[in-house]
Amino acid sequence: MRLLTAPTPNGWKVSILIEELRELGIPLADLEVEYVDISRGEQFQPEFTRASPNQKIPALVDGEFHLMESCAILQYLGEKHPSPLLPLELEPKFEVLQWVYWQAANVGPVFGNKLSYTRYMDDVDPAAKAHPLERFATEGRRLMGVLSRQLEGRDFVCGEFSLADIALYPWVRGWKWSKIPIVGIPNLEAWVDRVRARPGVERGLAYGVPKDEIDQWSAARKQRVAAGGRTLAATENLDRGPPDDEAAGRS
Ligand SMILES: N[C@@H](CCC(=O)N[C@@H](CS)C(=O)NCC(=O)O)C(=O)O
């Protein structure tokens, strides 16, 4: 099995699950991790595009089977290797999956767009950015209010630690980078600390990042990530089309 990934929130969801499964005694001994340099356009290469038609990390290759979308990969690995992270019974399972889908449909896109407008869209006129910035900030705060209410009286999103926490945590922990503040919203800071304290989470967050930079990036890393983000967000790069060999009908 090969995980094609990069050190980003969507990538860390899967690496955290892998390390949490290992904590539970599921070794995933055949797993190889390959890093895709998205700031250099490796996601547009034909081989990666076959694994991930959407040309975004992460992707999983399991024998002949290819899978894109971080939350689909979470569910696939969660079902392939049964554990308390994804209950087997229908209702408890969907209690978890509804929050995984909520993350994929709401928190990821809103935090990702807010981050992009806040940090990377240098080529966009400030007046043109004002409305989307306001919109994504307001919606981000609303989503954090929803999460806070769900955490009321619970240590983790669905009571026990599960795929729901794994899907949500990498985006919420990055609130300083996306500038969607969680300070003062009840329950959220305590939940972030609780999830971060888990050894499996710590190892998962270290994929593609030196251990001493998990919580605080060096100035050089910040600059590299910002430069990579600007390249991805630059308007001329938003529609790259198919990779060269597919366009030429050779694949
Ligand atoms: N919904 C997708 C989003 C994946 C995604 O946006 N990946 C980003 C990194 S976090 C990426 O590969 N960006 C490269 C690009 O936009 O070209 C998922 O959850 O897997």
The ligand as a Gaussian input file, in Angstrom:
#p B3LYP/6-31G(d) Opt

LIG

0 1
 N      -11.028000      17.549000      -0.516000
 C       -9.667000      17.155000      -0.722000
 C       -8.773000      18.375000      -0.685000
 C       -7.332000      18.019000      -0.983000
 C       -6.481000      19.268000      -1.093000
 O       -6.982000      20.402000      -1.229000
 N       -5.154000      19.051000      -1.076000
 C       -4.241000      20.159000      -1.219000
 C       -3.208000      20.136000      -0.092000
 S       -4.011000      20.318000       1.477000
 C       -3.487000      20.020000      -2.532000
 O       -3.113000      18.927000      -2.927000
 N       -3.269000      21.141000      -3.224000
 C       -2.556000      21.138000      -4.469000
 C       -3.188000      22.040000      -5.485000
 O       -4.164000      22.743000      -5.155000
 O       -2.704000      22.058000      -6.624000
 C       -9.251000      16.147000       0.360000
 O       -9.790000      16.237000       1.463000
 O       -8.425000      15.267000       0.084000

